[in-house]
Structures are given as structure tokens and as C-alpha cells.
């Protein structure tokens, strides 16, 4: 997965911590939570880009 410019190290770190904390702070799963955070942020970024493109198309009178 390629990270977009919007997904910073800090955002990944914060999301990974949130996921780890929500899952009762298990030991030894730091990489798993880091990768999950990257994936979630990537999906959110992709969804946001898709929504922005749809809004541009509607504004320009195009439909998908």
C-alpha cells in the first residue's frame, strides 16, 4: 500500500494507539495495529478522494 501525502507518521501512530487501546492493550501486536492503522487511513483517504471527484463531477454537470 502506498501512503498518500495526507497520511502522516503521526496520524498512523495515533490511529495504531487508538486501535491498540480499544483492544485492551495486548502485548506483542504493535506491528499488527500499525498495519491496520495504515490500511484504515488509506481506505479513508481513498473514500475521501472518490467523494471529492464525485462532487467535482456534479458541480461540472457530469454524472458517474
Secondary structure, DSSP 8 states (H G I E B T S, - for coil): ----TT--HHHHHHHHHHHHHHTT--TT-HHHHHHHHHHHHHHHHHHHHHHHHHHHHHHTT---
